[in-house]
């Protein structure tokens, strides 16, 4: 087995794993978006009910998940292009 065959096998193994991680992050992202919407709907300024901290934390998680998804998509593209440095 040559080095190219080994690299090709690792690409085939890692791309599906990365795609699986992306799908997992997408599910988390959807949950996070729903949580933000629920918190926003639950606020009642007249009664003094605010969820600023929870909304902020959820928005931060949403951004983190978007970055995780984006970085993994880029990693797949680098693998497909044959770039070795990730």
C-alpha positions as CSV (number, residue, x, y, z in Angstrom):
1,X,0.0,0.0,0.0
2,X,1.4,3.4,-1.0
3,X,1.2,6.6,0.9
4,X,-1.4,8.0,-1.6
5,X,-3.7,5.0,-0.9
6,X,-3.4,5.6,2.8
7,X,-4.2,9.3,2.4
8,X,-7.2,8.4,0.2
9,X,-8.5,6.0,2.8
10,X,-8.2,8.5,5.6
11,X,-10.0,11.1,3.5
12,X,-12.9,8.6,2.9
13,X,-13.0,7.9,6.6
14,X,-12.8,11.5,7.9
15,X,-15.2,13.1,5.5
16,X,-18.2,11.0,6.6
17,X,-17.2,11.6,10.2
18,X,-17.0,15.3,9.6
19,X,-20.4,15.3,7.9
20,X,-21.9,13.4,10.8
21,X,-20.5,16.1,13.2
22,X,-22.0,18.8,11.0
23,X,-25.4,17.2,11.2
24,X,-25.1,17.0,14.9
25,X,-24.2,20.7,15.1
26,X,-27.2,21.5,12.8
27,X,-29.6,19.8,15.2
28,X,-28.1,21.7,18.2
29,X,-28.3,24.9,16.2
30,X,-32.0,24.3,15.5
31,X,-32.6,23.7,19.2
32,X,-30.7,26.8,20.1
33,X,-32.7,28.9,17.6
34,X,-36.0,27.6,19.0
35,X,-34.8,28.4,22.5
36,X,-34.0,32.0,21.6
37,X,-37.4,32.4,20.0
38,X,-39.2,30.9,23.0
39,X,-37.3,33.2,25.4
40,X,-38.1,36.3,23.3
41,X,-41.8,35.4,23.2
42,X,-41.8,34.7,26.9
43,X,-40.5,38.2,27.8
44,X,-43.0,40.6,29.1
45,X,-41.7,44.1,29.6
46,X,-44.9,45.3,31.2
47,X,-44.6,42.8,34.0
48,X,-40.8,43.2,34.2
49,X,-40.1,39.7,32.9
50,X,-36.8,39.6,30.9
51,X,-34.5,36.8,29.9
52,X,-31.5,38.9,28.7
53,X,-28.8,36.6,30.2
54,X,-30.4,33.5,28.8
55,X,-31.0,35.0,25.4
56,X,-27.4,36.3,25.3
57,X,-26.0,32.9,26.2
58,X,-28.2,31.2,23.6
59,X,-27.2,33.7,20.9
60,X,-23.5,33.0,21.8
61,X,-24.1,29.3,21.5
62,X,-25.8,29.9,18.2
63,X,-22.8,31.7,16.8
64,X,-20.4,29.1,18.1
65,X,-22.4,26.3,16.4
66,X,-22.5,28.3,13.1
67,X,-18.7,28.6,13.3
68,X,-18.3,24.9,14.1
69,X,-20.4,24.0,11.1
70,X,-18.6,26.5,8.8
71,X,-15.1,25.3,9.9
72,X,-16.0,21.7,9.3
73,X,-17.4,22.5,5.8
74,X,-14.1,24.2,5.0
75,X,-12.2,21.2,6.3
76,X,-14.1,18.9,4.0
77,X,-13.3,21.3,1.1
78,X,-9.6,21.3,2.0
79,X,-9.6,17.5,2.1
80,X,-11.3,17.3,-1.3
81,X,-8.8,19.7,-2.7
82,X,-6.0,17.6,-1.4
83,X,-4.6,20.2,1.0
84,X,-2.8,18.4,3.8
85,X,-2.7,21.2,6.4
86,X,-5.9,21.7,8.3
